[in-house]
Amino acid sequence: ILQGEIQELQMSLASKEVDLRKLDGLLKDTGNRRGRGPSLTSQIVEVLHSLAKDSPEGVSARAVVQEFGQTRDDVNESTIRSTL
């Protein structure tokens, strides 16, 4: 009985180790992406600047959100607005 339980625990442990390695790989990949390229703020400012060139009377936050949404779909509206 004990041998069976030990074997089950070993299999469970091995499965959890595999899951942890996968999670670790995902976290490392996410960390690497963050370091690449311009920051979120600079990307938003770039969109704002390009819109402002074409619109001397001013640019609405809605216009920036819509334009930025075409560039990156992984950032929500509230994040963009708070950055502005």
PyMOL Python script that loads the backbone (N, CA, C, O; Angstrom):
from pymol import cmd

cmd.read_pdbstr("""\
ATOM      1  N   ILE A   1       0.831  -1.194   0.000  1.00  0.00           N
ATOM      2  CA  ILE A   1       0.000   0.000   0.000  1.00  0.00           C
ATOM      3  C   ILE A   1       0.873   1.254   0.000  1.00  0.00           C
ATOM      4  O   ILE A   1       0.636   2.190  -0.764  1.00  0.00           O
ATOM      5  N   LEU A   2       1.897   1.260   0.876  1.00  0.00           N
ATOM      6  CA  LEU A   2       2.782   2.421   0.952  1.00  0.00           C
ATOM      7  C   LEU A   2       3.530   2.641  -0.354  1.00  0.00           C
ATOM      8  O   LEU A   2       3.706   3.780  -0.788  1.00  0.00           O
ATOM      9  N   GLN A   3       3.965   1.564  -0.975  1.00  0.00           N
ATOM     10  CA  GLN A   3       4.693   1.690  -2.243  1.00  0.00           C
ATOM     11  C   GLN A   3       3.800   2.333  -3.306  1.00  0.00           C
ATOM     12  O   GLN A   3       4.264   3.161  -4.091  1.00  0.00           O
ATOM     13  N   GLY A   4       2.554   1.963  -3.331  1.00  0.00           N
ATOM     14  CA  GLY A   4       1.606   2.552  -4.284  1.00  0.00           C
ATOM     15  C   GLY A   4       1.407   4.038  -4.034  1.00  0.00           C
ATOM     16  O   GLY A   4       1.366   4.836  -4.971  1.00  0.00           O
ATOM     17  N   GLU A   5       1.283   4.403  -2.760  1.00  0.00           N
ATOM     18  CA  GLU A   5       1.124   5.812  -2.412  1.00  0.00           C
ATOM     19  C   GLU A   5       2.370   6.610  -2.760  1.00  0.00           C
ATOM     20  O   GLU A   5       2.278   7.733  -3.256  1.00  0.00           O
ATOM     21  N   ILE A   6       3.535   6.029  -2.500  1.00  0.00           N
ATOM     22  CA  ILE A   6       4.797   6.692  -2.839  1.00  0.00           C
ATOM     23  C   ILE A   6       4.883   6.916  -4.341  1.00  0.00           C
ATOM     24  O   ILE A   6       5.282   7.988  -4.796  1.00  0.00           O
ATOM     25  N   GLN A   7       4.509   5.908  -5.099  1.00  0.00           N
ATOM     26  CA  GLN A   7       4.553   6.021  -6.556  1.00  0.00           C
ATOM     27  C   GLN A   7       3.586   7.115  -7.044  1.00  0.00           C
ATOM     28  O   GLN A   7       3.930   7.887  -7.939  1.00  0.00           O
ATOM     29  N   GLU A   8       2.397   7.180  -6.468  1.00  0.00           N
ATOM     30  CA  GLU A   8       1.431   8.221  -6.836  1.00  0.00           C
ATOM     31  C   GLU A   8       1.976   9.609  -6.515  1.00  0.00           C
ATOM     32  O   GLU A   8       1.838  10.541  -7.308  1.00  0.00           O
ATOM     33  N   LEU A   9       2.599   9.736  -5.338  1.00  0.00           N
ATOM     34  CA  LEU A   9       3.168  11.025  -4.943  1.00  0.00           C
ATOM     35  C   LEU A   9       4.313  11.430  -5.863  1.00  0.00           C
ATOM     36  O   LEU A   9       4.454  12.607  -6.193  1.00  0.00           O
ATOM     37  N   GLN A  10       5.132  10.467  -6.278  1.00  0.00           N
ATOM     38  CA  GLN A  10       6.232  10.760  -7.189  1.00  0.00           C
ATOM     39  C   GLN A  10       5.702  11.228  -8.547  1.00  0.00           C
ATOM     40  O   GLN A  10       6.243  12.161  -9.140  1.00  0.00           O
ATOM     41  N   MET A  11       4.654  10.584  -9.030  1.00  0.00           N
ATOM     42  CA  MET A  11       4.068  10.985 -10.309  1.00  0.00           C
ATOM     43  C   MET A  11       3.444  12.382 -10.197  1.00  0.00           C
ATOM     44  O   MET A  11       3.560  13.198 -11.111  1.00  0.00           O
ATOM     45  N   SER A  12       2.791  12.638  -9.082  1.00  0.00           N
ATOM     46  CA  SER A  12       2.195  13.954  -8.861  1.00  0.00           C
ATOM     47  C   SER A  12       3.277  15.030  -8.797  1.00  0.00           C
ATOM     48  O   SER A  12       3.124  16.109  -9.369  1.00  0.00           O
ATOM     49  N   LEU A  13       4.356  14.731  -8.105  1.00  0.00           N
ATOM     50  CA  LEU A  13       5.471  15.663  -7.997  1.00  0.00           C
ATOM     51  C   LEU A  13       6.084  15.933  -9.367  1.00  0.00           C
ATOM     52  O   LEU A  13       6.370  17.083  -9.700  1.00  0.00           O
ATOM     53  N   ALA A  14       6.286  14.898 -10.153  1.00  0.00           N
ATOM     54  CA  ALA A  14       6.855  15.065 -11.491  1.00  0.00           C
ATOM     55  C   ALA A  14       5.941  15.933 -12.355  1.00  0.00           C
ATOM     56  O   ALA A  14       6.421  16.785 -13.103  1.00  0.00           O
ATOM     57  N   SER A  15       4.648  15.725 -12.256  1.00  0.00           N
ATOM     58  CA  SER A  15       3.689  16.523 -13.019  1.00  0.00           C
ATOM     59  C   SER A  15       3.741  17.993 -12.600  1.00  0.00           C
ATOM     60  O   SER A  15       3.700  18.888 -13.445  1.00  0.00           O
ATOM     61  N   LYS A  16       3.831  18.231 -11.304  1.00  0.00           N
ATOM     62  CA  LYS A  16       3.902  19.602 -10.803  1.00  0.00           C
ATOM     63  C   LYS A  16       5.204  20.274 -11.212  1.00  0.00           C
ATOM     64  O   LYS A  16       5.217  21.474 -11.485  1.00  0.00           O
ATOM     65  N   GLU A  17       6.295  19.525 -11.259  1.00  0.00           N
ATOM     66  CA  GLU A  17       7.568  20.088 -11.706  1.00  0.00           C
ATOM     67  C   GLU A  17       7.484  20.520 -13.165  1.00  0.00           C
ATOM     68  O   GLU A  17       8.011  21.570 -13.534  1.00  0.00           O
ATOM     69  N   VAL A  18       6.831  19.723 -13.988  1.00  0.00           N
ATOM     70  CA  VAL A  18       6.651  20.075 -15.401  1.00  0.00           C
ATOM     71  C   VAL A  18       5.821  21.353 -15.512  1.00  0.00           C
ATOM     72  O   VAL A  18       6.159  22.254 -16.280  1.00  0.00           O
ATOM     73  N   ASP A  19       4.737  21.428 -14.745  1.00  0.00           N
ATOM     74  CA  ASP A  19       3.891  22.624 -14.766  1.00  0.00           C
ATOM     75  C   ASP A  19       4.668  23.861 -14.327  1.00  0.00           C
ATOM     76  O   ASP A  19       4.522  24.930 -14.919  1.00  0.00           O
ATOM     77  N   LEU A  20       5.490  23.718 -13.295  1.00  0.00           N
ATOM     78  CA  LEU A  20       6.291  24.848 -12.820  1.00  0.00           C
ATOM     79  C   LEU A  20       7.299  25.298 -13.869  1.00  0.00           C
ATOM     80  O   LEU A  20       7.526  26.497 -14.035  1.00  0.00           O
ATOM     81  N   ARG A  21       7.905  24.353 -14.576  1.00  0.00           N
ATOM     82  CA  ARG A  21       8.847  24.711 -15.644  1.00  0.00           C
ATOM     83  C   ARG A  21       8.139  25.482 -16.751  1.00  0.00           C
ATOM     84  O   ARG A  21       8.683  26.447 -17.289  1.00  0.00           O
ATOM     85  N   LYS A  22       6.922  25.055 -17.090  1.00  0.00           N
ATOM     86  CA  LYS A  22       6.150  25.763 -18.116  1.00  0.00           C
ATOM     87  C   LYS A  22       5.843  27.191 -17.668  1.00  0.00           C
ATOM     88  O   LYS A  22       6.007  28.140 -18.435  1.00  0.00           O
ATOM     89  N   LEU A  23       5.398  27.333 -16.422  1.00  0.00           N
ATOM     90  CA  LEU A  23       5.103  28.666 -15.900  1.00  0.00           C
ATOM     91  C   LEU A  23       6.348  29.537 -15.856  1.00  0.00           C
ATOM     92  O   LEU A  23       6.296  30.722 -16.187  1.00  0.00           O
ATOM     93  N   ASP A  24       7.453  28.954 -15.452  1.00  0.00           N
ATOM     94  CA  ASP A  24       8.703  29.694 -15.403  1.00  0.00           C
ATOM     95  C   ASP A  24       9.091  30.179 -16.799  1.00  0.00           C
ATOM     96  O   ASP A  24       9.531  31.316 -16.970  1.00  0.00           O
ATOM     97  N   GLY A  25       8.926  29.318 -17.784  1.00  0.00           N
ATOM     98  CA  GLY A  25       9.226  29.699 -19.163  1.00  0.00           C
ATOM     99  C   GLY A  25       8.336  30.833 -19.642  1.00  0.00           C
ATOM    100  O   GLY A  25       8.803  31.751 -20.316  1.00  0.00           O
ATOM    101  N   LEU A  26       7.056  30.775 -19.296  1.00  0.00           N
ATOM    102  CA  LEU A  26       6.140  31.850 -19.680  1.00  0.00           C
ATOM    103  C   LEU A  26       6.524  33.167 -19.020  1.00  0.00           C
ATOM    104  O   LEU A  26       6.496  34.220 -19.658  1.00  0.00           O
ATOM    105  N   LEU A  27       6.881  33.106 -17.751  1.00  0.00           N
ATOM    106  CA  LEU A  27       7.273  34.324 -17.045  1.00  0.00           C
ATOM    107  C   LEU A  27       8.547  34.914 -17.620  1.00  0.00           C
ATOM    108  O   LEU A  27       8.659  36.132 -17.760  1.00  0.00           O
ATOM    109  N   LYS A  28       9.496  34.076 -17.949  1.00  0.00           N
ATOM    110  CA  LYS A  28      10.739  34.569 -18.541  1.00  0.00           C
ATOM    111  C   LYS A  28      10.470  35.180 -19.900  1.00  0.00           C
ATOM    112  O   LYS A  28      11.057  36.209 -20.236  1.00  0.00           O
ATOM    113  N   ASP A  29       9.596  34.572 -20.691  1.00  0.00           N
ATOM    114  CA  ASP A  29       9.261  35.097 -22.010  1.00  0.00           C
ATOM    115  C   ASP A  29       8.587  36.456 -21.885  1.00  0.00           C
ATOM    116  O   ASP A  29       8.896  37.366 -22.655  1.00  0.00           O
ATOM    117  N   THR A  30       7.676  36.613 -20.938  1.00  0.00           N
ATOM    118  CA  THR A  30       7.001  37.888 -20.718  1.00  0.00           C
ATOM    119  C   THR A  30       8.004  38.944 -20.287  1.00  0.00           C
ATOM    120  O   THR A  30       7.929  40.089 -20.734  1.00  0.00           O
ATOM    121  N   GLY A  31       8.925  38.582 -19.440  1.00  0.00           N
ATOM    122  CA  GLY A  31       9.949  39.521 -18.993  1.00  0.00           C
ATOM    123  C   GLY A  31      10.833  39.979 -20.124  1.00  0.00           C
ATOM    124  O   GLY A  31      11.227  41.144 -20.167  1.00  0.00           O
ATOM    125  N   ASN A  32      11.150  39.096 -21.032  1.00  0.00           N
ATOM    126  CA  ASN A  32      11.982  39.460 -22.175  1.00  0.00           C
ATOM    127  C   ASN A  32      11.254  40.422 -23.097  1.00  0.00           C
ATOM    128  O   ASN A  32      11.873  41.337 -23.642  1.00  0.00           O
ATOM    129  N   ARG A  33       9.962  40.237 -23.282  1.00  0.00           N
ATOM    130  CA  ARG A  33       9.204  41.117 -24.162  1.00  0.00           C
ATOM    131  C   ARG A  33       9.129  42.519 -23.593  1.00  0.00           C
ATOM    132  O   ARG A  33       9.138  43.496 -24.342  1.00  0.00           O
ATOM    133  N   ARG A  34       9.058  42.627 -22.289  1.00  0.00           N
ATOM    134  CA  ARG A  34       8.959  43.946 -21.677  1.00  0.00           C
ATOM    135  C   ARG A  34      10.198  44.782 -21.961  1.00  0.00           C
ATOM    136  O   ARG A  34      10.104  45.998 -22.127  1.00  0.00           O
ATOM    137  N   GLY A  35      11.341  44.144 -22.015  1.00  0.00           N
ATOM    138  CA  GLY A  35      12.577  44.878 -22.210  1.00  0.00           C
ATOM    139  C   GLY A  35      12.801  45.322 -23.642  1.00  0.00           C
ATOM    140  O   GLY A  35      13.644  46.181 -23.898  1.00  0.00           O
ATOM    141  N   ARG A  36      12.065  44.753 -24.573  1.00  0.00           N
ATOM    142  CA  ARG A  36      12.257  45.069 -25.986  1.00  0.00           C
ATOM    143  C   ARG A  36      11.396  46.238 -26.406  1.00  0.00           C
ATOM    144  O   ARG A  36      10.249  46.366 -25.977  1.00  0.00           O
ATOM    145  N   GLY A  37      11.945  47.079 -27.237  1.00  0.00           N
ATOM    146  CA  GLY A  37      11.155  48.128 -27.855  1.00  0.00           C
ATOM    147  C   GLY A  37      10.849  49.289 -26.935  1.00  0.00           C
ATOM    148  O   GLY A  37      11.251  49.315 -25.772  1.00  0.00           O
ATOM    149  N   PRO A  38      10.121  50.253 -27.491  1.00  0.00           N
ATOM    150  CA  PRO A  38       9.793  51.454 -26.721  1.00  0.00           C
ATOM    151  C   PRO A  38       8.763  51.168 -25.630  1.00  0.00           C
ATOM    152  O   PRO A  38       8.015  50.193 -25.699  1.00  0.00           O
ATOM    153  N   SER A  39       8.743  52.028 -24.638  1.00  0.00           N
ATOM    154  CA  SER A  39       7.801  51.857 -23.532  1.00  0.00           C
ATOM    155  C   SER A  39       6.379  52.168 -23.992  1.00  0.00           C
ATOM    156  O   SER A  39       6.164  52.778 -25.039  1.00  0.00           O
ATOM    157  N   LEU A  40       5.434  51.742 -23.197  1.00  0.00           N
ATOM    158  CA  LEU A  40       4.031  52.003 -23.501  1.00  0.00           C
ATOM    159  C   LEU A  40       3.771  53.508 -23.567  1.00  0.00           C
ATOM    160  O   LEU A  40       3.086  53.984 -24.473  1.00  0.00           O
ATOM    161  N   THR A  41       4.313  54.247 -22.617  1.00  0.00           N
ATOM    162  CA  THR A  41       4.118  55.695 -22.598  1.00  0.00           C
ATOM    163  C   THR A  41       4.650  56.339 -23.866  1.00  0.00           C
ATOM    164  O   THR A  41       3.981  57.180 -24.467  1.00  0.00           O
ATOM    165  N   SER A  42       5.851  55.950 -24.278  1.00  0.00           N
ATOM    166  CA  SER A  42       6.418  56.561 -25.484  1.00  0.00           C
ATOM    167  C   SER A  42       5.619  56.190 -26.727  1.00  0.00           C
ATOM    168  O   SER A  42       5.525  56.988 -27.660  1.00  0.00           O
ATOM    169  N   GLN A  43       5.048  54.999 -26.754  1.00  0.00           N
ATOM    170  CA  GLN A  43       4.213  54.609 -27.891  1.00  0.00           C
ATOM    171  C   GLN A  43       2.938  55.449 -27.942  1.00  0.00           C
ATOM    172  O   GLN A  43       2.514  55.874 -29.017  1.00  0.00           O
ATOM    173  N   ILE A  44       2.334  55.687 -26.788  1.00  0.00           N
ATOM    174  CA  ILE A  44       1.117  56.500 -26.732  1.00  0.00           C
ATOM    175  C   ILE A  44       1.430  57.940 -27.119  1.00  0.00           C
ATOM    176  O   ILE A  44       0.674  58.565 -27.862  1.00  0.00           O
ATOM    177  N   VAL A  45       2.536  58.462 -26.618  1.00  0.00           N
ATOM    178  CA  VAL A  45       2.936  59.831 -26.957  1.00  0.00           C
ATOM    179  C   VAL A  45       3.212  59.949 -28.453  1.00  0.00           C
ATOM    180  O   VAL A  45       2.891  60.968 -29.063  1.00  0.00           O
ATOM    181  N   GLU A  46       3.797  58.931 -29.036  1.00  0.00           N
ATOM    182  CA  GLU A  46       4.062  58.939 -30.477  1.00  0.00           C
ATOM    183  C   GLU A  46       2.753  59.033 -31.270  1.00  0.00           C
ATOM    184  O   GLU A  46       2.661  59.792 -32.234  1.00  0.00           O
ATOM    185  N   VAL A  47       1.750  58.265 -30.861  1.00  0.00           N
ATOM    186  CA  VAL A  47       0.439  58.324 -31.520  1.00  0.00           C
ATOM    187  C   VAL A  47      -0.171  59.712 -31.334  1.00  0.00           C
ATOM    188  O   VAL A  47      -0.694  60.295 -32.283  1.00  0.00           O
ATOM    189  N   LEU A  48      -0.103  60.235 -30.120  1.00  0.00           N
ATOM    190  CA  LEU A  48      -0.634  61.568 -29.842  1.00  0.00           C
ATOM    191  C   LEU A  48       0.056  62.618 -30.709  1.00  0.00           C
ATOM    192  O   LEU A  48      -0.597  63.493 -31.277  1.00  0.00           O
ATOM    193  N   HIS A  49       1.358  62.523 -30.804  1.00  0.00           N
ATOM    194  CA  HIS A  49       2.135  63.481 -31.598  1.00  0.00           C
ATOM    195  C   HIS A  49       1.741  63.422 -33.069  1.00  0.00           C
ATOM    196  O   HIS A  49       1.571  64.461 -33.707  1.00  0.00           O
ATOM    197  N   SER A  50       1.598  62.227 -33.607  1.00  0.00           N
ATOM    198  CA  SER A  50       1.240  62.110 -35.023  1.00  0.00           C
ATOM    199  C   SER A  50      -0.171  62.647 -35.278  1.00  0.00           C
ATOM    200  O   SER A  50      -0.423  63.248 -36.323  1.00  0.00           O
ATOM    201  N   LEU A  51      -1.088  62.436 -34.336  1.00  0.00           N
ATOM    202  CA  LEU A  51      -2.437  62.984 -34.486  1.00  0.00           C
ATOM    203  C   LEU A  51      -2.431  64.508 -34.346  1.00  0.00           C
ATOM    204  O   LEU A  51      -3.168  65.201 -35.048  1.00  0.00           O
ATOM    205  N   ALA A  52      -1.609  65.023 -33.449  1.00  0.00           N
ATOM    206  CA  ALA A  52      -1.550  66.466 -33.215  1.00  0.00           C
ATOM    207  C   ALA A  52      -1.003  67.209 -34.429  1.00  0.00           C
ATOM    208  O   ALA A  52      -1.386  68.352 -34.677  1.00  0.00           O
ATOM    209  N   LYS A  53      -0.121  66.579 -35.180  1.00  0.00           N
ATOM    210  CA  LYS A  53       0.416  67.212 -36.397  1.00  0.00           C
ATOM    211  C   LYS A  53      -0.698  67.516 -37.390  1.00  0.00           C
ATOM    212  O   LYS A  53      -0.695  68.554 -38.051  1.00  0.00           O
ATOM    213  N   ASP A  54      -1.651  66.591 -37.482  1.00  0.00           N
ATOM    214  CA  ASP A  54      -2.740  66.728 -38.448  1.00  0.00           C
ATOM    215  C   ASP A  54      -3.926  67.520 -37.900  1.00  0.00           C
ATOM    216  O   ASP A  54      -4.852  67.840 -38.646  1.00  0.00           O
ATOM    217  N   SER A  55      -3.907  67.832 -36.627  1.00  0.00           N
ATOM    218  CA  SER A  55      -5.058  68.480 -36.002  1.00  0.00           C
ATOM    219  C   SER A  55      -4.595  69.595 -35.069  1.00  0.00           C
ATOM    220  O   SER A  55      -4.461  69.371 -33.866  1.00  0.00           O
ATOM    221  N   PRO A  56      -4.350  70.789 -35.602  1.00  0.00           N
ATOM    222  CA  PRO A  56      -3.829  71.879 -34.770  1.00  0.00           C
ATOM    223  C   PRO A  56      -4.799  72.351 -33.681  1.00  0.00           C
ATOM    224  O   PRO A  56      -4.371  72.980 -32.713  1.00  0.00           O
ATOM    225  N   GLU A  57      -6.101  72.059 -33.822  1.00  0.00           N
ATOM    226  CA  GLU A  57      -7.063  72.496 -32.806  1.00  0.00           C
ATOM    227  C   GLU A  57      -7.073  71.598 -31.575  1.00  0.00           C
ATOM    228  O   GLU A  57      -7.726  71.923 -30.583  1.00  0.00           O
ATOM    229  N   GLY A  58      -6.370  70.489 -31.620  1.00  0.00           N
ATOM    230  CA  GLY A  58      -6.281  69.592 -30.476  1.00  0.00           C
ATOM    231  C   GLY A  58      -6.733  68.186 -30.815  1.00  0.00           C
ATOM    232  O   GLY A  58      -7.344  67.942 -31.855  1.00  0.00           O
ATOM    233  N   VAL A  59      -6.421  67.273 -29.921  1.00  0.00           N
ATOM    234  CA  VAL A  59      -6.734  65.864 -30.137  1.00  0.00           C
ATOM    235  C   VAL A  59      -7.489  65.347 -28.919  1.00  0.00           C
ATOM    236  O   VAL A  59      -7.073  65.564 -27.781  1.00  0.00           O
ATOM    237  N   SER A  60      -8.584  64.674 -29.164  1.00  0.00           N
ATOM    238  CA  SER A  60      -9.352  64.113 -28.047  1.00  0.00           C
ATOM    239  C   SER A  60      -8.713  62.805 -27.570  1.00  0.00           C
ATOM    240  O   SER A  60      -8.018  62.118 -28.318  1.00  0.00           O
ATOM    241  N   ALA A  61      -8.971  62.494 -26.320  1.00  0.00           N
ATOM    242  CA  ALA A  61      -8.469  61.227 -25.772  1.00  0.00           C
ATOM    243  C   ALA A  61      -9.069  60.054 -26.535  1.00  0.00           C
ATOM    244  O   ALA A  61      -8.405  59.040 -26.753  1.00  0.00           O
ATOM    245  N   ARG A  62     -10.317  60.195 -26.937  1.00  0.00           N
ATOM    246  CA  ARG A  62     -10.990  59.134 -27.697  1.00  0.00           C
ATOM    247  C   ARG A  62     -10.241  58.842 -29.002  1.00  0.00           C
ATOM    248  O   ARG A  62     -10.082  57.685 -29.390  1.00  0.00           O
ATOM    249  N   ALA A  63      -9.782  59.908 -29.676  1.00  0.00           N
ATOM    250  CA  ALA A  63      -9.044  59.725 -30.930  1.00  0.00           C
ATOM    251  C   ALA A  63      -7.734  58.980 -30.685  1.00  0.00           C
ATOM    252  O   ALA A  63      -7.343  58.115 -31.469  1.00  0.00           O
ATOM    253  N   VAL A  64      -7.062  59.328 -29.588  1.00  0.00           N
ATOM    254  CA  VAL A  64      -5.805  58.645 -29.257  1.00  0.00           C
ATOM    255  C   VAL A  64      -6.078  57.177 -28.951  1.00  0.00           C
ATOM    256  O   VAL A  64      -5.347  56.298 -29.406  1.00  0.00           O
ATOM    257  N   VAL A  65      -7.130  56.914 -28.180  1.00  0.00           N
ATOM    258  CA  VAL A  65      -7.479  55.529 -27.827  1.00  0.00           C
ATOM    259  C   VAL A  65      -7.779  54.724 -29.084  1.00  0.00           C
ATOM    260  O   VAL A  65      -7.304  53.598 -29.231  1.00  0.00           O
ATOM    261  N   GLN A  66      -8.564  55.298 -29.990  1.00  0.00           N
ATOM    262  CA  GLN A  66      -8.920  54.583 -31.221  1.00  0.00           C
ATOM    263  C   GLN A  66      -7.694  54.321 -32.085  1.00  0.00           C
ATOM    264  O   GLN A  66      -7.517  53.217 -32.602  1.00  0.00           O
ATOM    265  N   GLU A  67      -6.859  55.324 -32.240  1.00  0.00           N
ATOM    266  CA  GLU A  67      -5.664  55.167 -33.078  1.00  0.00           C
ATOM    267  C   GLU A  67      -4.688  54.172 -32.450  1.00  0.00           C
ATOM    268  O   GLU A  67      -4.120  53.329 -33.143  1.00  0.00           O
ATOM    269  N   PHE A  68      -4.499  54.278 -31.133  1.00  0.00           N
ATOM    270  CA  PHE A  68      -3.564  53.380 -30.461  1.00  0.00           C
ATOM    271  C   PHE A  68      -4.077  51.946 -30.486  1.00  0.00           C
ATOM    272  O   PHE A  68      -3.292  51.001 -30.559  1.00  0.00           O
ATOM    273  N   GLY A  69      -5.391  51.788 -30.425  1.00  0.00           N
ATOM    274  CA  GLY A  69      -5.990  50.455 -30.488  1.00  0.00           C
ATOM    275  C   GLY A  69      -5.694  49.743 -31.793  1.00  0.00           C
ATOM    276  O   GLY A  69      -5.691  48.513 -31.841  1.00  0.00           O
ATOM    277  N   GLN A  70      -5.446  50.495 -32.847  1.00  0.00           N
ATOM    278  CA  GLN A  70      -5.086  49.888 -34.127  1.00  0.00           C
ATOM    279  C   GLN A  70      -3.655  49.365 -34.105  1.00  0.00           C
ATOM    280  O   GLN A  70      -3.311  48.427 -34.825  1.00  0.00           O
ATOM    281  N   THR A  71      -2.828  49.984 -33.269  1.00  0.00           N
ATOM    282  CA  THR A  71      -1.431  49.567 -33.163  1.00  0.00           C
ATOM    283  C   THR A  71      -1.261  48.387 -32.217  1.00  0.00           C
ATOM    284  O   THR A  71      -0.594  47.402 -32.535  1.00  0.00           O
ATOM    285  N   ARG A  72      -1.884  48.509 -31.040  1.00  0.00           N
ATOM    286  CA  ARG A  72      -1.768  47.458 -30.023  1.00  0.00           C
ATOM    287  C   ARG A  72      -3.133  47.132 -29.455  1.00  0.00           C
ATOM    288  O   ARG A  72      -3.846  48.012 -28.972  1.00  0.00           O
ATOM    289  N   ASP A  73      -3.489  45.864 -29.516  1.00  0.00           N
ATOM    290  CA  ASP A  73      -4.794  45.461 -28.988  1.00  0.00           C
ATOM    291  C   ASP A  73      -4.695  44.849 -27.595  1.00  0.00           C
ATOM    292  O   ASP A  73      -5.697  44.394 -27.043  1.00  0.00           O
ATOM    293  N   ASP A  74      -3.494  44.835 -27.025  1.00  0.00           N
ATOM    294  CA  ASP A  74      -3.306  44.231 -25.706  1.00  0.00           C
ATOM    295  C   ASP A  74      -3.351  45.256 -24.572  1.00  0.00           C
ATOM    296  O   ASP A  74      -3.083  44.913 -23.420  1.00  0.00           O
ATOM    297  N   VAL A  75      -3.686  46.510 -24.887  1.00  0.00           N
ATOM    298  CA  VAL A  75      -3.745  47.564 -23.878  1.00  0.00           C
ATOM    299  C   VAL A  75      -5.175  48.092 -23.843  1.00  0.00           C
ATOM    300  O   VAL A  75      -5.736  48.449 -24.878  1.00  0.00           O
ATOM    301  N   ASN A  76      -5.762  48.140 -22.645  1.00  0.00           N
ATOM    302  CA  ASN A  76      -7.154  48.587 -22.569  1.00  0.00           C
ATOM    303  C   ASN A  76      -7.262  50.110 -22.527  1.00  0.00           C
ATOM    304  O   ASN A  76      -6.282  50.817 -22.293  1.00  0.00           O
ATOM    305  N   GLU A  77      -8.463  50.585 -22.758  1.00  0.00           N
ATOM    306  CA  GLU A  77      -8.721  52.023 -22.876  1.00  0.00           C
ATOM    307  C   GLU A  77      -8.349  52.786 -21.610  1.00  0.00           C
ATOM    308  O   GLU A  77      -7.774  53.871 -21.694  1.00  0.00           O
ATOM    309  N   SER A  78      -8.662  52.243 -20.451  1.00  0.00           N
ATOM    310  CA  SER A  78      -8.374  52.966 -19.205  1.00  0.00           C
ATOM    311  C   SER A  78      -6.872  53.149 -18.996  1.00  0.00           C
ATOM    312  O   SER A  78      -6.444  54.160 -18.440  1.00  0.00           O
ATOM    313  N   THR A  79      -6.082  52.193 -19.432  1.00  0.00           N
ATOM    314  CA  THR A  79      -4.625  52.326 -19.322  1.00  0.00           C
ATOM    315  C   THR A  79      -4.128  53.448 -20.219  1.00  0.00           C
ATOM    316  O   THR A  79      -3.282  54.248 -19.816  1.00  0.00           O
ATOM    317  N   ILE A  80      -4.651  53.504 -21.425  1.00  0.00           N
ATOM    318  CA  ILE A  80      -4.243  54.558 -22.362  1.00  0.00           C
ATOM    319  C   ILE A  80      -4.647  55.920 -21.815  1.00  0.00           C
ATOM    320  O   ILE A  80      -3.849  56.857 -21.823  1.00  0.00           O
ATOM    321  N   ARG A  81      -5.884  56.032 -21.339  1.00  0.00           N
ATOM    322  CA  ARG A  81      -6.365  57.314 -20.810  1.00  0.00           C
ATOM    323  C   ARG A  81      -5.564  57.750 -19.584  1.00  0.00           C
ATOM    324  O   ARG A  81      -5.254  58.933 -19.440  1.00  0.00           O
ATOM    325  N   SER A  82      -5.233  56.827 -18.716  1.00  0.00           N
ATOM    326  CA  SER A  82      -4.467  57.207 -17.521  1.00  0.00           C
ATOM    327  C   SER A  82      -3.045  57.618 -17.885  1.00  0.00           C
ATOM    328  O   SER A  82      -2.431  58.427 -17.189  1.00  0.00           O
ATOM    329  N   THR A  83      -2.527  57.066 -18.968  1.00  0.00           N
ATOM    330  CA  THR A  83      -1.192  57.458 -19.424  1.00  0.00           C
ATOM    331  C   THR A  83      -1.217  58.864 -20.016  1.00  0.00           C
ATOM    332  O   THR A  83      -0.251  59.617 -19.888  1.00  0.00           O
ATOM    333  N   LEU A  84      -2.323  59.209 -20.660  1.00  0.00           N
ATOM    334  CA  LEU A  84      -2.455  60.557 -21.222  1.00  0.00           C
ATOM    335  C   LEU A  84      -2.493  61.577 -20.104  1.00  0.00           C
ATOM    336  O   LEU A  84      -2.600  62.775 -20.365  1.00  0.00           O
TER     337      LEU A  84
END
""", "prot")
cmd.dss("prot")
cmd.show_as("cartoon", "prot")
cmd.util.cbc("prot")
cmd.orient("prot")
